[in-house]
Amino acid sequence: MLLAVRNRRARGRLAGVDINPEALRQARVAAGLSLAQVGGAELTRQAVHLIETGKVRPSMRSLRVLANRLHVPVASLLAPTIVRVPFDEDSLAELARLCRDHQYQQVLVKGDEILAWSRAPDMIATVHRFIGEALCRMDRPREALEHLLPARELFEALDDQDRIAETMELEALALHIGENPRALDVAEEALRRYRAGDRRHPEVESRLLQRVATILTARHEFVQARAFYDEALHVAGGMRDLGRLARLYHGLAACHHGVGDVRIAAELLAKAHTLYEAEERLAGSSVGSDLARVENDLGHQLLRQGDLARAEELLLSSLERYRQGGLERRLSRTLLTVGELRQRQGRLDEAMVVVEQARDLAERLDETHALAVSHRQLGELFAARGRRAEAAASFDRSMAIFGAAGLHEPEAEIRKLRDALCGGANEASGSIA
């Protein structure tokens, strides 16, 4: 694991943030505080003494305690940035190149090597950010946050507003992948903070707008999401990043589908699919779950149009991409579409097995939307077999999940479906006896 690699430091090296011990001592003397007073309830007198004499490097949390107690900026206590061989600015440029080329596993390896040696706060923060980005692209949101949160703390200590906002955008992405409701707040705050700064780069601002739009789309707020997508396109001008453009078209397709513009949604999905394929060809390898997800969405659309053969081809390709990439996050969505396909084909036993697999996976990964949909589909399958009590229970579970997530439109749709297939709440409940 990444954290284990980080801890394998050369003998004699100290963990923590590199500070200027003399600056800390002078700040304490100027404040007229004793070692115990500076440490307060959080740090012992001995701990403060060890930090002040340079024998121990504090964690960022401990450093913030000291800075707050002394009423000085964290940055004033940090050591001057000193490049330590064998890693320097060229190493960061190499990480950036690896991210651009979608060599995410190499980012993790190279990043850990740098973290095991460097004590320069700016370099540590930048490496954490790149590792966090790589983990997001690999659909590993929890691990990504373990790197993005300390990256943001360090950038805040360095008062680097641009990189704070960029790191928050990735933090919002990780939260969104993990279906954490805080994602929208973080994304909007990142955009606000970036726009409040002195410098505005169109590419960065467009990326922040796109992140807000993507999260709104997942919340079924399609009209507002489309406005953010349109603004992202306008701000970016001529966008050259194939992956970003593909994700933008993919998101816009979901918006148009959500408001009933099926034809436009199909055109945008086709564009996204073409761009994802081009991105993968240029990278020479798979670049995450993007192609698998768009193939699922295209397969779902063809399923609704009655083209079951072509839908099956795309859905099986999507499943194979997940398998080859060793990816589990969002696999449940493709499994659910396959379950719907099998139901349409009259293969109810197979449909039940696949949907139950999707339900179990979504439950294990805390994928709220997929979990709610799995219970809805199980309700339909139980109803198709005349098992009305079990169908009603599944529909109720689906409605409860959507309701708790604040998604009341799908909740209402499932209530109508439940009443149509189970004969209403009272009748369905009475069938148990």
N, C-alpha and C positions, 0 to 999 in steps of 0.2 A: 504493500500500500504506500501511497505517497508520503504520509506522515512518518512512516517507519524509515523511509529513505532519508528524509530530512534530518532525522535524529542521528544518522550515522556520520557524525562530524569527525574531523581529524582530532587526534589527541590534543588536549589543551585548549581547544576552541570553546568559547562560551556561547550558550544560546541566548536569545533575547535581542533587543534593539541596541544598536551602538549609540552611546551618548557621550557627552562631554562631562565627565565627573566634576571637573573644577567649576564648570558653569552651574552645575547643580548645587555645589557647596556654596558658591558665592551668592546664589539666589536665596538659599536658606539663611545665610548670615545676614543678608540685606533685609530679609523679612523678620529677622529677630526670633526665629523659631528653633527649638531644639530638635534633635533627631526623632525623638518620640512624638513631638507635636506634628512634625511633617508627615510621619507615617500614619498617625491617627489610629483608627480601629482597623484599617485595611492592611498596614504594613508594620512589622515590628521595628523597634529601634535598631536592632542588629541588622535587619534587612536593609534599612536606609543607609546604615554605615557601610555595608558591603557595596552597595550601589555607588555611594559617594566616593569611595576609594577605588572604584574601578575593578573590584574583585568579582562583581556579579553584574551582568547586564539585565536590566529590567524588562519585563514584558511590556507591550504597548499599554495594557490596562494599568499596570503599576505606574508607568511613566505618566499617564494621564492623572492618576491620583496625586502624584507629586506636583505636577504642573498646576493643577487646580488649587492645591493647598497653598502653593507659593504665588498664585495669581500671575503666572507667566505663561507665554505660549509654549506648547509642546516643542515646536520647532527650535526654540531658543536653547533647549537642553540637548538637542541631537548633536552628534559628532559631525564635523565637516565631512562631506562625502569624499571618501578616498577609494579609488579603484584598487581592488585587490586582485592580483593575478591568481589564477589564469583567466579570469572573466572580466570583461570591460564592456564599453558601449557596443562594440561589434557583436558581443554575445547577445545583447538585447535585439540588435538588428537581425540576428540570425533567428531568434524566436519569432519576431514579427514576420519574417519570410516564411518560416515553417507554418505559421497560422494562415498566411495568405495562400499557401500551397496545400492547405488542408492536411498537413502531416501532423495530426494532433497527438498521436502516440509519441512522436519524437519531441514534441513540445513538452510533454510531461517528463520525459527522461532528461532532456537538456535543462529544463527549468529546475528540476530537483538537484541537478549537479550544481547549478549556480546558487541555489538557496543553501546548500550545504557549506558554501564557502563565504559568500558575500555577507557583510554586515552593514553595507551602505543602505540607509532607509529608502532612497529613491529607487535603487536597483531592486531591492526586495519587493517593494510595492509593485513595480512594473512586472516582475516575474510572476508574482501572484496573480496579477491581472491576466497575463497571457495564459497561465495554466487554467484559470477560471474560464476563460473564453474557450479553450480547447475542450474542457470537460462539458461545457454547455453544448458544444457542437457534437459531442459524443453522447448526448442525452444522459448525462450523469449530474443532475442538478444539485443534489445534496453535497457531493464532493466539490462541485464548483463553488458553492457558497462558502465552504471552508477556506477557500483562497480569496474570493472576492471581498469578503467582509474585512479581513486584515489589510487587503490592498487599499480599500476605501479609507480605513482608519489612518494608514500611513500617508495617503495623499491629503487627507484632511489636516494631519499634523504639519505637512509641508505646504499647506494652503494652495494646492494646485487645483484650482476650480475646474479646469477643462477635464483633467483626468478623473476628478471626482465624479463628474457627470457621466463620462464614458464608462467608468466602472459601475456606476449605479444602473446604467442601461443593461449591462451584462447581468447584474444582480437581479434586475426585473425579469430578464430572460430566464434565469435559473428558477426564480419563483414561479414564473408562468409555466415552465415545463413541468414543475412539481405541483401545479394547480393550487398554488398558495394565493389566497385572496389579496394579500398585500402587494402583489405584482403591480397592479394598476397605480397604487399610491406611490410606489418607488419610481415607476416609469415617469409619472407626471412630475414628481419632484425633481428627477434628473433633468427633464426638459426645462422646468422653471429655472433651476440653478444655472443651466447652461446659457439660457437666454439672458440671465441677469449679469453674465460676465462681459468683459470688455471685447473679447474676440469671438467671432462667430464663423465657423467653417461650415459651408453648405453640406458637405458629406456627413459630418457628425450630427448636425441638426436634423438632417433627413433621416438618419438612422434612429435618432431618439423619437421622432414623429412616427416612424414605422413601428417602433416597439409599442408605443401607446395604442396604435391602430390594431396591432395583432392581438393585444390583450382585450381590447373592446370587442373584437370579432368573436373571441372565445366566450365572451359574456353575452353574445347575441345582440349587442348594441350596434347593429349593422350600419345604420345611417351615419352615426357619429364616427364609426370606424372608417367608413369610406371617405369622409371629409379629411381625416388625418392621413390616410393613404394618398389622397389627391395632393394634399399639401406637401407630403414627403417627396412625391414625384416632382412637384413644381420647384421645391427648394433645391433638390439635387441637380436639376438640369439634365445634362446628358450623363446618365448613370452607366458606368462601365463594369461594375462588379456583377458578374452573371448570377452569382448566388443570391445577392441582395435583390436584384431585379426579379429573379424567379420567385423568391419568397414574397415580394410585394404583389406580383401577379396572383400568386397562390392565395394570399390574404384577400385581395380584391375579389377573387372568384368566390370565396366563401361569403363575402358581403353581398354580392349580386345574387347568389343562390338563396341567401337568407331573406332577401326581399322579393324573391320570385322571378328574377331576371335569369332564367335558366340558360338561354342561348348565350348571353354574354358570359355567364359563369363558365360554360363549356369552352368558349374561345380562350378565356384567360387561363383555365386549367391546362389546355393544350400548349399554350405559350410557356407556362411554368414548367411543364414536363420537358419540353424541348430544351429550355435553358438549364434545367437541372442535369439533363443528360450531357449537355455541352460542358458544364462545369465538371462533371465527373470524368469525362474524357480528358480534359485538360489537366486535371489533378492526377490522372492515372490510377485512381483508386476510389473506393466508396468514400463519400464525404458526410456520413451520418444518415439520418432517417428521412431526409427530404424527399428523395425519389420514391422511397417506400410509401411515404404519406400521400404524395400526389397520385401515385398509382392506385392507392386505396380510394381516394376521392373520385378519380376518373372511373374506377370500377363501380363505385356506388352510383354515380350518375348514369352509367350505361345500364346498370341493373334496373334503375327506375324507368329507363326508356325501353326496357324489355329485351335488350341485347345481352342475353345471359352468357353466351359463349365468349364474347369479347370481354365481358365483365370478369368472368372466371379467369381468363388469361392474365389480366392485369392484377387481380387479387392474389393469384398464386405467385406471380412475380414479386409482388409486395412482400408476401410471407417469406419468400426465399431471400430477399434482401435483408430482412430482419434477422433471419437465421445466419446468413453469412457474416453479417456485421456483429453478431452476438448481442443484438439490441433487444431490450424488453420494453423500455419506456415507449408508450403509445402503440405497441403491438396489439394491444387489446382492441383498438379501433378497427384494425384490419380483420381480426378474428370475428368481430361483430358483423362486419359487412359480409364475410364468408358465411356466417350463420344465417344472415338474411337471404343470401343467394341459395343456400341449401334448402331453406324453407320454401322459396319460390319454386325450386325444382321438385318439391314434394318429398325431399329426403329429410323427414322430421327428426329421425333418430340422430343423424349426423349433425343436424342443426343444433339440437339440444346439447350434444357433446361440445361443439365448438363454442357455443355461447356460454356454457358453464366454465370452459377454460378461460374465456375472456373475463367473466365475472371474477374468477379466483385471482387472475393476474391483476386486474384493476383494483381489487380489494387489497392485495399485497403491496401494490405501488401507490396506494392512496390516489388513484385516478378517479375523481368524483364523477365527472361527466360519463366516462365509459361505464362505470359501475351502475349509474342510474339507467343508462341505455340497455345494459345487459339484463337488468331486472324487467325492463319494459318488454324486451324481446322474449324473455322467458315467459312473461305473462301471455304473449301472443301464442307461443308454442303450447303452453298448457291449455289455453282456450281452444286451440285447433284440435286438441285431443279430448276435449270435453271435460277437462279437469278444472272446473270453474272456480272452485275454492282456492286452489293453488295459483290459478291465474290472477285472481283478485288480490291475493297476498303479494304476488310479485309486482303488480301494478301499484299497490299501496306503497311498497318499499321504494319503487322508482320515484313516485310522487314526493315521498318524504325526503329523498336525497336532493332532488331538484329544488324543492321548497327551501331546504336548509341552505342551499347554495345561492338562494335569491333568484333562481331562474324560473319565474312563475309562468312564462308562456309555455315552455314544454310541460310543466306540471299540469297546466290546464288541458293541454292536448291529450295527455295520458289519462286524465280523468274522463274525458269524452270517450276515449278508446276503451277504457275499463267499463264504462256504462254500456257501451255498444256490445262488447263481447261477453260481459258477465251479467248483464241485466240490471246494473245499478248496485249501489252499495248494500242496500238492505236485502235484495234478492240473492246477491252473491254470498252474503254472510249467512243467510238462511240455508243455502245449499250445503253448508258444512254438516249440519245435522242430518 
